[in-house]
Amino acid sequence: KIEAIAIGNGTASRETEYLIRKIQFKNNVEVFVVSEAGASIYSASKIARDEFPNFDVTVRGAVSIGRRLADPLAELVKIDAKSIGVGQYQHDVDQTKLKKELDTVVQSCVNSVGVNINTASESLLSYVSGIGPKLAENIKKYRDENGAFSSRNEIKKVARLGGKAFEQGAGFLRIKKPKNPLDNSGVHPESYVLVKKMASDENISISDLIGNKAILQKIDLTKYCTNIVGLPTLEDIISELEKPGLDPRSSAKVFTFDQNIRTINDLREGQLLPGIVNNITNFGCFVDIGIKESGLVHVSNLADKFVSDVNEIVSLHQHVIVKVLEVDISRKRIQLSMNYK
């Protein structure tokens, strides 16, 4: 029942991919090469030992690579963000401040995606606003003893999860197939009464209101403004109702490197090659073109205009087409360009 195969992008990943693609499976199996940065750190960590006490590090690493394809965010939160191998000058800055900043970014990502409280690991739950490691442990313990949560209200029964923590985190915790459809949305329980009133005023049920853009766009929000709830909050509620429980991340795309390029010796100036952005720095970005060495697109070769911020032109893991400008085999350096049209 294999649907997809994930291959870590380390040593011999191209050869492995070539081998896998030659196998005749019964059904159509998609093959993805995923970043394995930090997989070895995870496989030897306490989290991995707790999850898979009977497996050795190689199996744990393989599980991590597979999970990165299924749900990258849920898997990557288990390792220190510094170990993902992205960024520049990490060792040159204050480590405490760096950790605080990185944790804030991870928390922001987790909260914007939302977390399924019935399947999330402790690591993932700990990044939800207001939860933290101790409450994440208590949530898992409650789940193990009582089964899946059936509503957001039930979350209040978790030991030591008080009103403040519930207020902060409830909107980011999702429950799939709930009795109240709002439990699988980013709408906070505090606003359920408001949504119920909107549905009642439109003479439809909450279920029929959710996802119904035509009706949601017609609602006069000024009618629902109070001293406590302002227009910006109401606009947020409407945008959340338009896409209930929807994961903002796009699905993974199958990507294939140029099959004729296996090593740096196969490169020639002027070649156009598909690649994936695997690091971004102040002076440009590095692109994986399917060989051991990544090529550098200098900031001056990113676009046909002056670029002050590399992040405005490219994003991490973006699929791009690059032109080979220069190959220095002795120093194993590759110069690429995205400005070739």
Buried (B, 14 or more C-beta within 10 A) or exposed (E): EEEBBBBBBBEEBBEBBEEEEEEEEEEEBEBBBBBBBBBBBBBEBEBBEEBBEEBEBEEBBBBBBBBBBEBBBBBBBBBBBBBBEBBEEEEEEEEEEBEEEBEEEBBEBBBEBBBBBBEBBBBBBBBBBBBBEEBBBBBBEBBEEEEEBBBBEBBBEBEEBEEEBBBBBBBBBBBEEBEBBBBBBBBBBEBBEBBBEBBEEBEBEBEEBBBBEEBBEEBEBEEBEEEEBEEEBBEBBBEBBBBBBEEEEEEBEEBEBBEEBBEBEEBEEEBEBBBBBBBBBEEBBBBBBBBBBBBBBBBEBBBEEEBEEBEEBBEBBBEBEBBBBEBEEEEEEBBBBBBBE
